[in-house]
Amino acid sequence: GSHMGESGKIDIDTIMTGKPKSAREKMMKIIEIIDSLAVSSECAKVKDILKEAQQVGIEKSNIEKLLTDMRKSGIIYEAKPECYKKV
């Protein structure tokens, strides 16, 4: 794959220990999506995250699970109901 995620600002390696690389790449992708969505509005709406992530080939059930994991891990938080921001 490409090395685009190499400069990922968050060190999620610690959180992702034992998880397959593909899961880590999906998580990085979702973080990027949340980041870019949160620029235009104050937080990234779940439905927008789902739409964007599905466009890059991540299945919906997967996205929802990753969002839950990321919230538990403290990578993102719910700024408003159904609206996420990077911590």
Sequence and secondary structure as in RCSB ss.txt:
>XXXX:A:sequence
GSHMGESGKIDIDTIMTGKPKSAREKMMKIIEIIDSLAVSSECAKVKDILKEAQQVGIEKSNIEKLLTDMRKSGI
IYEAKPECYKKV
>XXXX:A:secstr
  SGGGG SS TTTTTTTS HHHHHHHHHHHHHHHHHHHHSSSEEHHHHHHHHHHTT  HHHHHHHHHHHHHHTS
EEEEETTEEEE 
